[in-house]
Amino acid sequence: MKDAEAVKRLVDLIIDRYQKIESTLPLLAKELSHTERKALKLVAASERMTIGHIGEALSMPPSSTTWTVNNLVKKGVFAREPDATDKRKTWISLADRGDALAGLMDRIPDRIAADLLYKFDKEQREVFVELVTSALDRIEQIGAFK
């Protein structure tokens, strides 16, 4: 198996596991669409954003972004806050329910990491973590994925 194929298989397994865990969380899977979950992750990471920035980050047209944000406001996930100096600007932040859902989503990578590391014995785990740490350091150093 070639190097790229092995890495692709690992990435595919991680993505598949993420989707399976996400789909088993009833609050996430039943109440939020995939796009709404992406918007939730985005706003949770930034604390607050404008609708325009949300749409830009998700590569969505303004009408779709507004519709998505409005749905999340109706569901109590997002809260709107008018800008103090610019009446045309509205800030979007997480409401209490959004905080709770973001917390659920934050725990998914932890579960995946635990699932993955559990499959290794102690020596394999140490080598794997050392390789992942080295790869992450290198990626951050050269600025890949940007």
N, C-alpha and C positions, 0 to 999 in steps of 0.2 A: 504494500500500500504506500502510495506516495505521501510525502509530508503534508501537502495541501489537502489531500483527501482525508487524512487522519484528523487534521484540525477542523475541516468542514464537518465531519461526522460528530466531533465533540460539540461544536457550535450548534448543529442541528439537534442533538440530544438535549442540550441546555435549553434551547428555544422551545422544543416540544415539552419538556418538563415544566417550564414557566407557564406555557399555555394550559397545560393540564391542571396545575395548581390554581391558576387564576380562574379557570372554569369551575373549579370545585368550591370556590368562595361565593356563596349565594348572593351576597350583597353586591359583589362585583359583576358576576356573570349575568344575573337576572335584571339588575337595575341599570347598568351602564353598558353602552355599546363600546366597541373597540375604540372608536374615535373619542368617546367621552372619557374612557380610561386613559388614553394618551394625553388628553387635555388636563385631566386630574394630575397625572404624574408631572407634567410640565409646570403647572401652577404651584404644586406642592414643592417643587425644587426651587422655585423663584420667589415664593411667598406671595407675590402679587405681580400682575402683568396687565397690560391693556389688551383689549380684544384683538387689536391689530397685531400685537406681538405674538399672541397665541396663534392666530391664523398664519402668520409668517413662519413661525417655528414648526407648525404642522403642515405647511404647504397647502393651506386650504383657502378657497376664495372667501371674501368678506361675508357673503350671504350665508354660507355654510358655517362659518365660524360663529356668526351671530346666533344662528339657530342652535348650534351645539351649546354655546354659553348660556343662552336663554333656557334651554332644557335643564342644564346643570343648576342654574339658579332656582328654577321651579322645583327641582328635586332636593333643594337644600344643600347641595354640594358646594356651590360657589356663592359668594356674596359680592354685590356691586358696591363700589364706593366712588362717589364723584371726586374728581381731582379738585384740590383746594384752589388752584390758580387758573386752571384751564377748564372751562365749562364743557368743552367738546370732548374731553378725555374722561373715561371711566376706568377705574382700577378694578380688577377681578382678583379676589383672594378666596381662600378656602373658608367655608362656613364650618360649623362644628361637625356636621355630618361628613364634609369633605376631609376634615382632619382624621376622622375615624377610618374612612375608606383609604386614605393615603397611608395610614399606619398599617392596614392590612396588606397593601401593595408593597410596602417597604420590607415586609417580612418574607416575601416570596423569594428574593435572592438568597436570604439566609437559609431557607429550607432547601433550596437547590444545592447550595454549598455543602450543607450537612449531608444531604443525600449522596452527593458526589464523593465527599471525603470518607464517608462511612464505608464505601466500597474498597478502600485501600487499606493495606496493613500499615503499621507505623512508619516503616522505612519508605514505602511508596508514597505515603502522604507527605513526608518531609521533602522528598525529591520533587513531588508535584508542586507543592507550595513554593519551593525554592524556584522552580522553573516559571511558575505563574508570576511570582514577584519580579523575577528578572525580566520577563516579557513586558510586564506592566511598566516597569522602570524605563525600559528601552522605548516603548511606545510613547510614554510621556516625554521622554528626552527628545525624540525626533519629531514629535507632534503629529503622529499618524492619526488617521480617522478624522481629520479636519478638512 
